[in-house]
Amino acid sequence: MQPTILILDDDPSIQKTMTHSLSSHHYAVTCASTANEALVCLQHNTFDLVLVDYALTEHDGLWFLRHARIPQDTKIILITGYASRELIMNMFSLGISGYLIKPIDEEMLLHNIQYYLKPTVTCESDDTADAPEHG
């Protein structure tokens, strides 16, 4: 099954470029141009990762994150050209996993998405037979 990505960005050229790049690497992509449109997408779909632009025309990325009901296991990456320490810290407090500074090149975008969507390894506390011995 293809990993699913929601792109929230009000710039059609960025949407088009990211969609082309991500689709060609076997990601299922949905785009939203406004925070309200993205909220509707989240009501009807589950995404593995959400790319959130900070500077949007109607409501900004902070507003979106405050109002969105994003599952805890969904990764969120801020995409912005307006990076400030305060903005980044506010976004982390609202649950972002990481951020990318515009302009974003394809290699950096793919690297970050692959990093955040890599499978996590869990350890089962009851199965200690294969655990290395210490001592």
C-alpha positions as CSV (number, residue, x, y, z in Angstrom):
1,M,0.0,0.0,0.0
2,Q,1.3,3.5,-0.9
3,P,2.1,5.9,1.9
4,T,-0.4,8.8,1.8
5,I,0.6,12.4,2.0
6,L,-1.5,15.6,2.4
7,I,0.1,18.8,1.0
8,L,-1.3,22.0,2.4
9,D,0.1,24.9,0.3
10,D,-1.7,27.7,-1.4
11,D,0.9,27.9,-4.3
12,P,-0.3,25.8,-7.2
13,S,3.2,25.5,-8.7
14,I,4.5,24.1,-5.4
15,Q,1.6,21.7,-5.2
16,K,2.2,20.5,-8.8
17,T,6.0,20.1,-8.3
18,M,5.6,18.2,-5.1
19,T,2.8,16.0,-6.4
20,H,4.8,15.1,-9.5
21,S,7.9,14.3,-7.4
22,L,6.1,12.3,-4.7
23,S,3.8,10.4,-7.1
24,S,6.8,9.3,-9.2
25,H,8.2,7.8,-6.0
26,H,5.0,5.9,-5.2
27,Y,3.4,8.2,-2.7
28,A,-0.4,8.8,-2.9
29,V,-0.8,12.6,-2.7
30,T,-3.7,14.8,-1.9
31,C,-3.5,18.6,-2.1
32,A,-5.3,21.3,-0.2
33,S,-5.0,25.1,-1.0
34,T,-6.5,26.3,2.3
35,A,-6.5,25.3,5.9
36,N,-10.2,24.7,5.8
37,E,-9.9,22.5,2.7
38,A,-7.2,20.5,4.5
39,L,-9.4,20.1,7.6
40,V,-12.1,18.5,5.3
41,C,-9.5,16.2,3.8
42,L,-8.5,15.0,7.3
43,Q,-12.1,14.4,8.2
44,H,-12.5,12.0,5.3
45,N,-9.0,10.4,5.0
46,T,-6.1,9.2,7.0
47,F,-2.6,10.3,6.0
48,D,0.8,9.0,6.9
49,L,2.4,12.5,6.6
50,V,1.1,16.1,6.3
51,L,3.2,18.8,4.7
52,V,2.0,22.2,6.1
53,D,2.9,25.6,4.6
54,Y,3.1,28.3,7.3
55,A,2.1,31.3,5.2
56,L,-1.4,30.7,3.8
57,T,-3.9,33.2,2.5
58,E,-6.9,32.5,4.7
59,H,-5.5,30.9,7.9
60,D,-1.8,30.2,8.6
61,G,-0.2,26.9,9.4
62,L,-0.4,27.5,13.1
63,W,-4.1,28.0,12.9
64,F,-4.4,24.8,10.9
65,L,-2.5,22.8,13.5
66,R,-4.5,24.2,16.3
67,H,-7.8,23.2,14.6
68,A,-6.8,19.9,12.9
69,R,-7.4,16.5,14.4
70,I,-4.3,14.7,13.2
71,P,-3.7,11.2,14.5
72,Q,-0.6,11.0,16.8
73,D,1.2,8.6,14.5
74,T,0.8,10.9,11.5
75,K,4.0,12.8,10.8
76,I,3.8,16.6,10.2
77,I,6.5,18.6,8.3
78,L,6.4,22.4,8.2
79,I,7.3,23.9,4.9
80,T,8.1,27.6,5.1
81,G,10.1,30.5,3.7
82,Y,9.6,32.4,7.0
83,A,11.8,30.5,9.4
84,S,12.2,32.1,12.8
85,R,13.1,30.4,16.1
86,E,9.8,31.5,17.6
87,L,7.8,30.0,14.7
88,I,9.7,26.8,14.7
89,M,9.3,26.4,18.5
90,N,5.5,27.1,18.2
91,M,5.1,24.6,15.5
92,F,7.0,21.9,17.4
93,S,4.8,22.5,20.4
94,L,1.8,21.8,18.1
95,G,3.2,18.5,17.0
96,I,5.4,18.9,13.9
97,S,8.1,16.3,13.4
98,G,10.4,18.5,11.4
99,Y,10.6,21.4,8.9
100,L,11.9,22.3,5.5
101,I,12.9,25.8,4.4
102,K,11.7,27.0,1.0
103,P,12.8,26.7,-1.7
104,I,12.8,23.0,-1.2
105,D,14.7,20.8,-3.6
106,E,13.4,17.3,-4.6
107,E,16.3,15.5,-3.0
108,M,15.8,17.2,0.4
109,L,12.0,16.7,0.3
110,L,12.3,13.0,-0.5
111,H,15.0,12.5,2.1
112,N,12.9,14.0,4.8
113,I,9.8,12.1,3.9
114,Q,11.6,8.8,3.7
115,Y,13.2,9.5,7.1
116,Y,9.9,10.3,8.8
117,L,8.0,7.5,7.2
118,K,10.6,4.8,7.9
119,P,9.2,1.9,9.9
120,T,9.8,2.0,13.6
121,V,11.2,-1.0,15.4
122,T,9.5,-2.0,18.6
123,C,10.9,-4.3,21.3
124,E,8.7,-6.7,23.1
125,S,9.5,-6.8,26.8
126,D,8.4,-10.5,27.2
127,D,10.7,-11.8,24.5
128,T,14.2,-11.7,26.0
129,A,15.5,-14.9,24.6
130,D,17.2,-13.1,21.7
131,A,18.4,-10.2,23.8
132,P,22.2,-9.8,24.1
133,E,23.7,-10.7,27.4
134,H,25.4,-8.0,29.4
135,G,28.0,-8.6,32.0
